[in-house]
Amino acid sequence: MKNRGNLRLAGLAGGLVNGFFGGGGGMVLLPLLTRCGVEARRAFASCVAVMLPLCALSAAVYAVRGGLSLAAAWPYLAGGLAGGFLGGRLFRRVPTVWLRRLLAAFLLYGGVRYLW
């Protein structure tokens, strides 16, 4: 059995990042889960499952504080749903090493974009 305290701290870190930035907690949660001994594929899937309630909670906080624009978010919903469905279908077919490389590439791309 995994150390529940470490898993709770990983969840806390993912939630904090998600709350600060309106998303992206999975980027922190994934490496922390694998460090806690969760198998890589299970960690990827767990991150997806955890992100829905975290994003819903963060969206609710932003909505209450007046920082949420549903009009701006709606156009991305259809693409996000299609991409999520396609990614979920392809998940088992992509080797774990490539999943890690893809995630690292997206993190690097996002980090560079935020710097400039």
N, C-alpha and C positions, 0 to 999 in steps of 0.2 A: 504494500500500500504506500502510496506517495505521502510525503510529509504535508499534511493539510495546512499547517502554518505557512509553509513556503508557497503553496498553491493560493492561499488567501492573499498573501502579499503580492503575488503575480497578478491576481485579479484586481487588487487595489491599484497597482501601477497602471494596468490597462484602463481601468475606470478613470483614473486621474488624467491620463493622456487624452482619453476620449472626451472628458469634460472640458479640458483646457482648449482643445483644438477642434471640437465638434465631430470627431471621428479619429480613426487611426490608432485606437487602443490595441488593436490586434497586432500591430507592428511591434509593440512592446511585449504583448502577452505571448506571442509565439516563441521567441527565444527563451523567455522565462519559463514557459511550460516545458520546453525540451530540456532545459537545465534542471528542472525539477524531476526529470526522469520520464516524462510523458513521451511516448513514441511519436515520431515526427508526423505521420499521417493523422493520428488521433489529435495531436496538438493543432494541426491546421484546421481540422473539422471542429474542434472545440472552440477555436477562435471565432469561427463563423457563427457558431451557436451562441456564444457569449456576446458577440457584437450587437445582435438585434436588440436585446433588452438594454444594453448600455447606450446604444444610439437613441433608442426611444426615450430613455430617461434624460439624456443630454438634450434632446430636441424639446422635451417638455419643459426643462429648466429654461432653455433659450426662449421658448414661446411665452412662458410666464413673465420673463424679464424683457420681452419685446424685441428680441434679437433674431427672431425666426421669420423668414419670408417664404411661405409656401409657394407663392407665385414664382419665385426664383428656383425653387427645388423641383417643381413638377416636371419641367422638361427633361430632367435627368432620370426621372423615375423609370420610364419605359426602357431606356438603355441599360440602366442599372439592373432592372429585373431580368432582362434578356441576358446580360452578361453573367449575372449570378446563376441563372439556370444553365447556361452553357458551361460555365466553370465547374459547377457541381456535377454535370454529366461527364466532363473530361477528367475530373479529379483523380479517379482510380487509374486512368490510362497514362498519366504523366508520372515518370519516375520521381521519387522523392528528391533526388539530387537536383533535378530540373525545377521542381517546385521551389526549392531553396534559392536557386540561382535567379529564378524569375522574381521572387520576393525581394531579393537583394538588389536586383536591377531596378525595380520600381521604387525601392527605398532610396537608392542612390539618385535616381532621376528626380524624385520628389525633393530630396534634400538640396540638390543643386538648384532646382527651380525656386525654392524658398530663399536661397541665399542671394539670388539675383532677381 
